[in-house]
Amino acid sequence: MLKKIIKNNTRTLLSLVGIATASLTFANIANATIVEIKTSLSTESIKVNLFDTTTPETVKNFLNYLNEEHYTNSVIHRAVPDFIVQGGGFKFIGEWPLTGLVPNPPIINEPVYSNVKGTIAMAKKGSSVHSATNQWFFNLQDNSSNLDRQNGGFTVFGQVIAGMDIVEKVAQLKLCNSGGLEGIPIVMETAQTCGDMSAPGIENFVVIEYINVFDSSPVTDSDLFPLESKEPDSDGDGVIDIADAFPSDPSKYLKNANIEEDSGGSITWFSLVMLALLSIRKRVSH
């Protein structure tokens, strides 16, 4: 009888260990904090440390797309020198225009960190605070005075720790327009122009070959000191105070938040304020 009890308990214990091990494996995937982005532009990859503790919903969203291989073989579809390099939303399937990728539902904004050079942030629909889905961008310079303030603040969710030179190289390519998209970085010979790209090949684009988890350790940001946004979000509802209709009551604001997702298309610069204010800033949007 005693042997039988021990045998049964041993089996139960082993089962529990197996479940725990599987859970830990899943947890490592969900909490991975360093990813590598491999592009066709270099043999080296861009390594990004994600802020999974302070921007959890945004990192979870990004990792969901990563695990679904959503970004595999997509292309960098926008670059603006001295501003941003943007990807995550389009593929090239053999002819113009680029094909939009179907996004998951939008997520809540998390404007904790500042849009300084070397950070990665979520793009979103214009004039819709909680509308980020699959598109993201790298900041090529300190854009904090602009992007930390407009549209409720753009969520910075990671920092480039290696390969920023690759990102900058993208913005140095010739930029072409097609299908409502402006500033598509194209790989071409010096003598070639956008007019020669009426029938481009995949080799003419900056392809994101894959995005993988590079380090799934629970803590990988001990040496990082990200700059926090100077724009406060007092009630923690994902909207900075200056853009929040209810800066001290998140429930009221979220109830009225417009989080409809558009179908992609034109991504352009546009005025931040009325022309009467004579102040035009660059905007990152779907």
C-alpha positions in Angstrom: 0.0 0.0 0.0 2.8 2.4 1.0 4.6 1.7 -2.3 1.4 2.4 -4.3 0.9 5.7 -2.5 4.4 6.8 -3.2 4.2 5.7 -6.8 1.0 7.7 -7.3 2.3 10.8 -5.6 5.5 10.6 -7.6 3.5 10.6 -10.8 1.5 13.5 -9.6 4.6 15.4 -8.6 6.2 14.8 -12.0 3.0 16.0 -13.8 3.1 19.2 -11.7 6.8 19.7 -12.5 6.0 19.3 -16.2 3.2 21.8 -16.0 5.4 24.3 -14.1 8.2 23.9 -16.7 5.8 24.5 -19.5 4.4 27.6 -17.7 7.9 28.9 -17.2 8.7 28.5 -20.9 5.6 30.4 -21.8 6.4 33.1 -19.3 9.9 33.6 -20.8 8.3 34.1 -24.2 5.7 36.6 -22.8 8.3 38.5 -20.8 11.2 38.5 -23.3 12.9 41.9 -23.1 15.5 41.8 -25.9 14.6 41.2 -29.6 16.7 41.2 -32.7 15.4 42.6 -36.0 17.2 41.2 -39.0 16.8 43.2 -42.2 18.0 42.7 -45.8 20.2 45.7 -45.5 22.9 44.2 -43.2 24.3 40.8 -42.1 24.0 42.2 -38.5 20.7 42.6 -36.7 19.2 45.5 -34.8 18.9 44.6 -31.1 16.1 46.3 -29.1 15.6 46.1 -25.3 11.9 46.2 -24.6 10.4 47.9 -21.6 8.1 45.1 -20.6 7.6 46.2 -17.0 6.7 49.8 -17.6 4.9 49.5 -21.0 3.4 46.0 -20.6 0.5 46.2 -22.9 2.5 47.6 -25.8 5.3 45.0 -25.3 2.7 42.2 -25.1 1.1 43.4 -28.3 4.5 43.6 -30.1 5.5 40.1 -28.9 2.1 38.7 -30.0 2.8 39.9 -33.6 6.3 38.5 -33.3 5.1 35.1 -32.2 2.6 35.1 -35.1 5.5 35.9 -37.5 3.4 38.9 -38.6 6.5 40.9 -39.3 8.4 38.2 -41.2 9.2 39.4 -44.7 7.4 42.7 -44.2 9.1 45.9 -45.5 10.1 49.2 -44.1 7.5 51.4 -45.7 8.5 54.9 -44.6 11.6 56.9 -43.8 11.9 60.5 -43.0 15.6 61.7 -42.7 16.3 63.2 -39.3 12.9 62.1 -38.0 11.8 58.4 -38.1 12.0 55.0 -39.8 8.8 53.1 -39.8 7.7 49.6 -40.5 5.4 46.8 -39.4 2.4 47.3 -41.6 3.1 46.4 -45.2 4.5 43.6 -47.5 5.7 43.6 -51.1 4.1 40.7 -53.0 5.6 41.4 -56.5 4.0 44.6 -57.7 2.9 48.0 -56.6 1.3 49.1 -54.4 2.5 47.6 -51.1 0.0 45.2 -49.5 -1.2 46.2 -46.1 -1.0 43.6 -43.3 -4.2 42.9 -41.3 -3.7 44.2 -37.7 -5.0 43.0 -34.4 -7.3 45.2 -32.4 -5.8 48.5 -31.1 -4.2 48.8 -27.7 -4.2 51.4 -24.9 -1.6 54.1 -25.0 1.3 54.0 -22.5 3.2 57.3 -22.8 5.9 56.7 -20.1 9.1 57.3 -21.9 10.3 60.1 -24.2 10.8 59.9 -28.0 14.5 60.5 -28.0 17.0 59.2 -30.5 17.4 55.4 -30.6 14.0 54.5 -29.1 11.3 52.5 -30.8 7.6 53.7 -30.5 4.2 52.8 -31.7 2.6 54.6 -34.7 -1.1 55.2 -34.5 -4.1 56.7 -36.2 -4.2 60.4 -36.4 -6.2 62.1 -33.6 -6.9 58.8 -31.9 -4.9 58.3 -28.7 -5.6 54.5 -28.2 -5.2 53.3 -31.8 -1.7 51.7 -32.0 -1.8 48.2 -33.7 1.1 46.7 -35.7 3.1 49.7 -36.9 6.1 51.0 -35.1 9.0 53.5 -35.7 12.5 54.2 -34.7 13.3 57.8 -33.6 16.3 59.1 -35.6 16.8 62.1 -33.4 15.3 63.7 -30.3 11.6 64.0 -31.2 10.4 64.5 -27.6 9.3 68.1 -28.0 7.0 66.9 -30.8 6.0 63.3 -30.3 5.7 63.4 -26.6 3.0 66.0 -26.8 0.8 65.3 -29.8 -2.1 62.8 -29.9 -1.8 61.9 -26.3 1.9 61.1 -26.7 3.5 58.3 -28.7 4.3 55.2 -26.7 8.0 54.4 -26.5 8.4 50.7 -25.7 12.0 49.9 -26.3 15.5 51.2 -26.9 18.1 50.2 -29.5 21.1 48.7 -27.9 22.9 47.6 -31.1 22.5 48.3 -34.8 21.4 51.9 -34.7 23.7 52.5 -37.7 21.5 50.1 -39.7 18.4 52.1 -38.9 20.2 55.3 -39.9 21.3 53.7 -43.2 17.7 53.1 -44.1 17.0 56.8 -44.0 19.9 57.4 -46.3 18.3 55.4 -49.2 16.4 57.0 -52.0 12.8 57.5 -51.0 9.8 56.9 -53.4 6.1 57.3 -53.2 3.4 54.8 -54.3 -0.2 53.9 -53.5 -0.7 56.7 -51.0 2.5 55.9 -49.1 5.3 58.5 -49.0 9.0 58.1 -48.4 9.3 54.4 -49.1 13.1 53.6 -48.8 14.3 51.9 -52.0 17.6 50.1 -52.7 18.7 51.2 -56.2 21.8 52.1 -58.1 23.1 55.7 -57.8 22.1 56.6 -61.4 18.6 55.2 -60.9 15.5 57.2 -59.9 12.1 56.4 -58.6 10.9 56.5 -62.2 12.9 53.4 -62.8 11.1 51.5 -60.1 7.8 50.9 -62.0 8.4 47.2 -61.6 10.6 46.7 -58.6 11.8 43.4 -57.1 11.9 42.4 -53.5 15.6 43.1 -53.6 14.7 46.8 -54.0 13.1 47.0 -50.5 14.4 46.9 -47.0 12.9 43.6 -45.9 12.5 42.6 -42.3 13.6 39.0 -42.7 12.6 38.2 -39.1 12.2 39.5 -35.6 13.2 37.0 -32.9 13.6 36.9 -29.2 17.3 37.3 -28.5 17.3 37.3 -24.7 14.3 36.1 -22.6 15.8 36.9 -19.3 13.4 38.5 -16.8 15.7 41.5 -16.3 17.8 42.9 -19.2 17.5 46.7 -18.7 19.8 47.1 -15.6 22.2 49.2 -17.7 19.6 51.3 -19.4 18.5 54.7 -18.3 15.6 55.6 -20.5 14.5 59.2 -20.4 11.0 59.6 -19.0 8.5 61.8 -20.8 8.2 65.3 -19.4 4.5 65.3 -20.2 2.7 63.9 -17.1 -0.2 61.4 -17.3 -1.6 62.0 -13.8 -4.4 59.5 -13.9 -2.5 56.8 -15.7 -5.1 56.4 -18.5 -2.5 56.5 -21.3 -3.2 60.1 -22.2 -0.9 63.0 -21.2 -2.6 65.7 -19.2 -2.5 68.4 -21.8 -4.4 66.1 -24.2 -6.7 64.6 -21.6 -10.3 65.8 -21.4 -10.5 64.2 -17.9 -6.9 64.3 -16.6 -8.0 63.1 -13.2 -10.6 60.6 -14.2 -9.5 57.8 -16.5 -12.9 56.1 -16.7 -14.6 59.1 -18.2 -11.9 59.6 -20.8 -11.7 56.0 -21.9 -15.5 55.8 -22.2 -15.3 58.5 -24.9 -12.0 57.4 -26.5 -12.1 56.8 -30.2 -10.1 53.7 -30.9 -11.4 52.8 -34.4 -8.8 51.4 -36.7 -8.4 52.5 -40.3 -7.4 50.3 -43.2 -3.9 51.8 -43.7 -3.0 54.0 -46.6 -1.5 57.4 -46.7 1.0 58.2 -43.9 1.9 61.8 -44.2 3.1 64.9 -42.3 0.2 67.2 -41.3 -0.5 70.2 -39.2 -0.6 69.7 -35.5 -2.7 72.8 -34.9 -4.8 75.2 -36.8 -3.1 77.3 -39.4 -3.9 80.4 -37.4 -1.3 79.2 -34.8 1.3 79.0 -37.6 2.8 75.9 -36.1 3.2 72.8 -38.2 4.8 69.6 -36.8 5.6 66.2 -38.2 3.2 63.4 -37.2 3.6 59.6 -37.2 0.3 57.8 -38.0 -1.3 54.9 -39.7 
